[in-house]
Amino acid sequence: MSYFLGLDAGGTKTDYALADETRILARVRTGTIKRMRVDAATAGRNLDSALAQLSAQTGVSMASVSRTCVGLAGESVPMVREWLQQSISAKVGGGLLILEDVEIALEAAFPGDAGVLVLAGTGSNVIGRTRAGVQISAGGWGPVLADQGSGHRIGVESLRAIFLATDEERTTLLLPAVIEHWQLSGLEALVEYANRTPAPDFSQLTQLVLDCAQRGDEVASTVLRQQGEELAYLVRLVIRRLRLAANGEAWTPPMAFTGSILENVPPVRDALMAAVRREFPDAQVRQEVVDPIDGALWRARTGTYI
């Protein structure tokens, strides 16, 4: 019997699954193990807890694992990659493959096949693959440089929109909602809190923005619509490049979504699809949200390992 371990390591949580050749034996979730988000001690405790839970639930020793695949944002960052290599190799048997989180989601949606995967959670990324196996991506450069349509960007842009509305002498439900959420005394305290170092977790504001938009707040609605359209630009860019890679074939690949924003924030998803279809009217998207852990296990069973 061969065993395979898949990890989907996000910015706030990590999902783990232990499987054999055909089925998942156990799944657990812990806090993040991404070293850009937490220190080594915290990441190590989260990893140890997950591995212990998987072994306890299945009776399978981690030393018996044949291969592991980890998907995470920022896999190319040396600190992130090196910590994962050392920590997992010291605790889990077999080979190891470390991929971008969007790559394992692509495999979950279109295992070994053509398509475009759009990821938007705490961060965001877009990746596509031609029928010949050429992969092209856009975005995914982190919260300062990219992350269009992500929870982080929605939070940041909602704060900017609050203060622009203040300068324009317009009211918005976002202002009292954010002040109450962060338990602040008023506008000046919000200025200080939002600009502090280390920065607060701006992605936590996403649900507030959605709530205000659903209550008819135009400032909040505009933030969500604009973020959907910014993410759609990356999707359109990837589709254009995939067409060029396919020798100019007028082909629109199928699309799939993953991540908390695309699953739980309909205005972003709707704005994204409307913007994509203005250029590619035949664009089709899978209705169900992709579970990236399925892609991690698919690659663990079939991939190349370091």
C-alpha positions in Angstrom: 0.0 0.0 0.0 1.3 3.4 -1.0 0.4 6.6 0.9 0.4 10.2 -0.4 0.2 13.5 1.5 -1.3 16.7 0.0 -1.0 20.2 1.5 -2.8 23.4 0.5 -0.9 26.1 2.5 -2.8 29.4 2.5 -2.1 32.7 4.1 -4.3 32.0 7.1 -4.9 28.2 7.1 -3.4 25.0 5.8 -5.4 22.0 4.7 -3.8 18.5 4.8 -5.0 15.2 3.3 -3.6 11.7 3.6 -4.6 9.3 0.9 -3.8 5.9 -0.6 -3.9 5.2 -4.3 -7.6 5.8 -4.7 -9.2 7.5 -1.7 -8.6 10.1 1.0 -8.1 8.5 4.4 -8.1 11.7 6.6 -8.2 15.5 6.4 -7.2 18.1 8.9 -6.8 21.9 9.0 -4.4 24.1 11.0 -3.2 27.6 11.0 -0.8 28.7 8.3 2.6 27.2 7.8 3.7 29.9 5.4 6.8 31.5 6.8 6.0 35.0 5.3 2.9 35.0 7.6 4.1 33.4 10.8 7.4 32.7 12.6 9.2 29.4 12.3 8.1 28.2 15.8 4.4 28.8 15.0 4.6 27.2 11.5 6.4 24.2 13.1 3.7 23.8 15.8 1.0 23.9 13.1 2.7 21.3 10.9 3.5 19.0 13.8 -0.1 19.2 15.0 -1.5 18.3 11.6 0.9 15.4 11.0 0.1 14.0 14.5 -3.7 14.2 13.8 -3.4 12.5 10.5 -1.4 9.6 12.0 -3.8 9.3 15.0 -6.9 9.2 12.7 -5.4 6.7 10.2 -2.8 4.7 12.1 -0.4 5.5 9.2 3.1 6.7 10.2 4.4 9.8 8.3 7.5 7.8 7.6 5.4 5.5 5.5 4.3 8.3 3.1 5.6 7.6 -0.5 5.3 11.2 -1.8 4.1 14.6 -0.7 2.9 17.6 -2.7 2.6 21.1 -1.1 0.9 24.0 -2.8 1.3 27.5 -1.5 1.6 31.1 -2.5 5.1 32.4 -2.6 6.7 29.0 -3.2 9.6 30.7 -5.0 10.6 32.8 -2.0 13.8 31.1 -0.6 12.8 31.5 3.1 9.4 29.9 2.4 10.7 27.1 0.2 13.7 26.2 2.3 11.7 26.0 5.5 9.2 23.7 3.9 11.9 21.4 2.4 13.7 21.1 5.7 10.7 20.7 7.9 8.7 18.3 5.8 11.6 16.2 4.8 12.6 15.8 8.5 9.1 14.5 9.5 7.6 12.8 6.4 9.0 10.0 4.3 9.3 9.8 0.5 9.6 12.5 -2.2 8.5 16.1 -2.0 7.1 18.5 -4.6 6.5 22.1 -3.8 4.2 24.1 -6.2 2.4 27.3 -6.3 -1.1 27.1 -4.7 -2.7 28.0 -8.0 -0.9 25.0 -9.7 -2.5 22.4 -7.5 -5.8 24.1 -7.9 -5.4 23.9 -11.7 -4.7 20.2 -11.4 -7.8 19.8 -9.2 -10.0 21.5 -11.9 -8.3 20.1 -15.0 -6.0 17.2 -14.0 -3.3 17.2 -16.8 -5.7 19.0 -19.1 -6.2 22.5 -20.6 -8.1 25.2 -18.7 -7.8 28.4 -16.7 -7.8 28.5 -12.9 -8.6 31.7 -11.0 -7.7 31.8 -7.3 -8.8 34.5 -5.0 -8.6 34.1 -1.2 -6.3 36.1 1.1 -4.2 36.6 -2.1 -4.9 35.9 -5.8 -3.4 34.4 -8.9 -4.4 33.1 -12.3 -2.9 30.2 -14.3 -3.8 28.6 -17.6 -2.6 25.6 -19.6 -2.9 24.8 -23.3 -3.9 21.4 -24.8 -0.1 20.9 -25.5 0.7 21.5 -21.8 2.1 25.0 -22.0 1.4 26.8 -18.7 1.0 30.6 -18.4 0.3 32.6 -15.3 -0.4 36.2 -14.3 -0.5 37.9 -10.9 0.5 36.2 -7.7 3.2 38.7 -6.9 2.1 39.2 -3.3 0.0 41.8 -1.4 2.2 44.8 -2.2 2.7 44.1 -5.9 -0.4 42.3 -7.0 -3.2 40.2 -5.4 -6.0 41.8 -7.5 -9.5 40.7 -6.3 -8.1 39.2 -3.1 -9.3 39.6 0.5 -6.2 41.7 1.2 -6.9 44.0 -1.7 -10.6 44.3 -0.9 -9.7 45.4 2.7 -7.0 47.9 1.6 -9.2 49.4 -1.2 -12.2 49.7 1.2 -10.1 51.8 3.6 -8.9 54.0 0.7 -12.5 54.3 -0.5 -13.6 55.4 3.1 -11.1 58.2 3.2 -11.7 59.4 -0.4 -15.4 59.5 0.5 -14.5 61.5 3.6 -12.6 64.0 1.4 -15.6 64.2 -0.9 -18.0 64.7 2.0 -19.9 61.5 1.2 -21.2 59.1 3.8 -20.6 55.4 3.7 -21.6 52.5 5.9 -18.1 51.2 5.7 -16.7 53.9 8.1 -18.7 53.0 11.2 -18.6 49.3 10.3 -14.7 49.3 10.3 -14.4 51.4 13.4 -16.7 49.0 15.3 -15.0 45.9 13.9 -11.5 47.1 15.1 -13.0 48.7 18.3 -11.6 52.1 17.6 -12.6 55.5 18.9 -13.1 57.3 15.6 -11.6 58.4 12.3 -8.2 59.6 13.7 -7.8 56.3 15.5 -8.5 54.5 12.2 -5.8 56.5 10.5 -3.3 55.4 13.1 -4.4 51.8 13.2 -4.4 51.3 9.4 -0.9 52.7 9.1 0.7 50.8 12.0 3.6 48.5 11.7 3.1 45.5 11.5 0.0 46.1 9.5 -3.4 44.7 10.5 -4.9 41.8 8.6 -6.8 43.8 6.0 -8.4 40.7 4.6 -10.6 40.5 7.7 -12.6 43.4 6.4 -14.0 41.5 3.4 -17.2 40.4 5.1 -17.8 43.9 6.3 -17.5 45.2 2.7 -19.9 42.6 1.4 -22.4 43.3 4.2 -22.3 47.0 3.4 -22.7 46.4 -0.3 -25.7 44.2 0.3 -27.2 47.0 2.4 -27.0 49.3 -0.7 -23.8 51.1 0.1 -22.4 52.4 -3.2 -18.8 52.8 -1.9 -18.6 49.2 -0.8 -20.3 48.0 -4.0 -17.8 49.9 -6.1 -14.8 48.4 -4.3 -16.1 44.8 -4.9 -16.9 45.5 -8.6 -13.5 47.1 -9.3 -11.7 44.2 -7.7 -13.6 41.7 -9.8 -12.7 43.7 -12.9 -9.0 44.0 -11.9 -8.9 40.2 -11.5 -10.7 39.7 -14.8 -8.0 41.7 -16.5 -5.5 39.0 -15.5 -7.8 36.3 -16.7 -8.2 38.0 -20.1 -4.4 38.4 -20.3 -3.8 34.7 -19.6 -6.4 33.7 -22.2 -4.8 35.9 -24.8 -1.4 34.5 -24.1 -2.7 30.9 -24.2 -4.2 31.6 -27.6 -0.8 32.9 -28.8 0.9 29.8 -27.4 -1.6 27.7 -29.3 -0.5 29.3 -32.6 -3.2 31.9 -32.6 -6.1 29.4 -32.3 -9.4 31.2 -31.5 -9.9 29.0 -28.5 -11.4 30.0 -25.2 -10.4 27.5 -22.5 -12.8 26.4 -19.7 -12.4 28.2 -16.4 -12.7 27.2 -12.8 -12.6 29.1 -9.5 -11.1 28.5 -6.1 -10.6 30.5 -2.9 -12.8 32.1 -0.3 -13.5 35.3 -2.3 -14.7 33.6 -5.4 -16.7 31.2 -3.3 -18.3 33.6 -0.8 -18.3 37.1 -2.4 -20.7 37.0 -5.4 -20.2 40.7 -6.5 -16.5 40.0 -7.2 -17.3 36.8 -9.1 -20.1 38.4 -11.1 -18.0 41.4 -12.0 -15.1 39.1 -13.0 -17.2 37.0 -15.4 -19.0 40.1 -16.9 -15.6 41.6 -17.7 -14.2 38.4 -19.1 -17.2 37.9 -21.3 -17.0 41.4 -22.8 -13.9 40.1 -24.6 -14.5 36.4 -24.7 -18.3 36.0 -24.9 -18.1 32.2 -25.0 -16.2 31.9 -21.7 -17.6 29.1 -19.5 -16.9 28.5 -15.9 -17.4 25.4 -13.7 -20.2 26.0 -11.2 -18.6 24.1 -8.4 -15.6 25.7 -6.6 -12.4 23.7 -6.9 -10.8 21.9 -3.9 -7.1 22.4 -4.3 -6.2 19.5 -2.1 -7.5 17.2 -4.8 -4.8 18.6 -7.1 -2.1 18.3 -4.6 -3.0 14.6 -4.2 -3.2 14.1 -8.0 0.3 15.5 -8.3 1.6 13.5 -5.3 0.4 10.3 -7.1 1.6 11.2 -10.5 4.2 14.0 -10.4 7.9 14.5 -10.4 9.6 15.0 -7.0 12.6 16.7 -5.6 
